[in-house]
Amino acid sequence: MPSAFIIGGSGQIGLAIASRLCDDGWSVELGCRSPGSLVSERTATCKVVKFDARQPGALASVISTDYDLVVSCIAFDDADARELLSIQSRIGRIVVISSASVYQDDAGRTLDEAADVGFPEFSSAITENTRTVQAGPETYSTRKIGMENVLLDNAVVPVTVLRPCAIHGPHSKHAREWWFVKRLLDGRTRIPLAYAGRSQFQTTSVVAIADAVVQSSDKRLPAVLNVADSDSPSVMDIGNTIMHSMGIQAELVPLPDENYPPTRGATPWSVQRPFVCQSLLNHRATYAQSVAPAIQWLIKSVANRDWQSQLPQLAEYPRPHFDYTMDDLALSLHIGIG
């Protein structure tokens, strides 16, 4: 039976990977700082190891046996990469979760600085060969590239770097779908959308990430792989999909374009130009085919609680998500372009 150790195993991505590997007959251990309530029947079959991966040497102290695979869902910078390298003599393969935010356009614009220097513009879909930022301590993306480089340059075991984009699935602390779900639950019958709802910010299901982990052992694949749903839905598509899933309808009102970031109808996917990723991986599920578990989890686990404590990463956005006064103002000014 092949064995795997998942760092950050109690999080959204880790749970999805664990479920897939267990389904495939793997022995799985979940390493996490705060295990919480691992309630699914599948993860209940996994051994849980409590440790803080941010502490130097902590990972080496809990790796007490050999593993065919170690997956890090929380590798953030070059220090995390060095911790992984310290245990490579005990493992067969390393997979790390990076981010599609590491890509930059020809003018050097990235997602990290979009609010200050303008949104990046790509002439075609982003591939694994698209230019990336330089490694450094400055931003989330430059730290991620630093992590990638240290691993790829120094590992003696196979390494796979996965670059997802806007991740969706149950157990998320950054569930973008809540933007629509809460409005529908609150009885909003008209919902304004920035950029006429045309924005495309590449979506990635946790199922696609789990598939990518399984496919990472294919020696024909490169070491760096984008992970994406098989389509790239627009915000209008996302809204319609969520309404269909919930059985609740509202009018989605397209608003005219404005400079980035938008001031009205700004969803978590509202971008000025398409940010679409192409992947070499074989994943056939579309956003509409894979998002239902995220919506069901939000209704069950978030709807009757303080959503800001349940979704802290979403709550940290620099603008309010549910300013219905602003929504009503946009609608009353008849600035929709339907």
C-alpha positions, 0 to 999 in steps of 0.5 A: 500500500503506498503511503502519503504524508500531507502537510496542512492536512486539515485544510481545504486542499489537504482534505480533498487530497486525503479523500482522493488518495484514500479512495485510491487505496493509499495509507494517508497521514495528515500533519496539521497544527490545529486538526479541528474536527475532521468529520468526514468518514474518509479522513477519520481513517487517516492518522492525524499528526499534530505539529507546527510546520513553521517551526524549524526542524518540526517536520523532520521530527514527525517524519518517523518512517518512509513515505512514497509521497509528501504533499505540502499544502502550505509551503510558502517560501524558501524556508518551507522548501528547505524544511522539505529538503531536510526529509527528502532521504525518507520520501519518494516524491514531493508535491507542493501547492504554489499559485498562478499568481506567480505569473506576470505580463510583458509589462511586469504587472502581477495580481499582487500589485494590480490595485496599484499598477494596473491589472495584468494583461495576457494576450492568450491563456497563461501556460506553464511557460508564461513569464513569472516574477523574480524570487524575493521577500516582497510579495506573496508571489515572489515568496512562492517562486522562491519556494519553487526555485529552492525545491526544483534546484536542490531536490534529489527526489522528483518534485511537482509544483502545482499552480492553481488559481481561484480555488473552490470546494468545501472547508475553504476559508476563502470561499468566493462563492459566498458573495453570491450565496449570501445575497441569494439567501438574503433575498436580493432579487437584483445583483449588480456585476462589475465589468458587465459580468464578463470577468474571467478569473480562472477557477480551480476545484479542489478535486482538480488539485487532488487529481493533479497530485495523483497525476504528478507521478506521470514521468511524461509531465513537467515539474511545474503544472497549472491546475484549472477547471476545464473551462474558465467561467465568467462572473455571469456564468458563476452567478447563474451556476450558483443560482441553478444549484440553489434553486433561487433566481435573481436578476444579474445586472451588468454594470459598465466598465471602470478602472481597476479595482471596480467600485460597484458590483465587485465580486471576488472574481471581478478582474479588468482583463481575463486571467485564464490558465491553460494546463497540461493536466488531464482534468475534464470537469467544468466549474458548473460540474464541480462547484456544488459541494462548495455551495452545499458546504456554505449553506450548511456550515456558514449561513447561520454563523458569523461568516467573517469568522468562518471565512477569514481570508474572504473577510480580509478583502480591502472592500466590504462584500455585502454593502447592499446600500451600494448595490441599491445605489448602483441599481437606482442610478440605472447604470446597468447596461443590460 
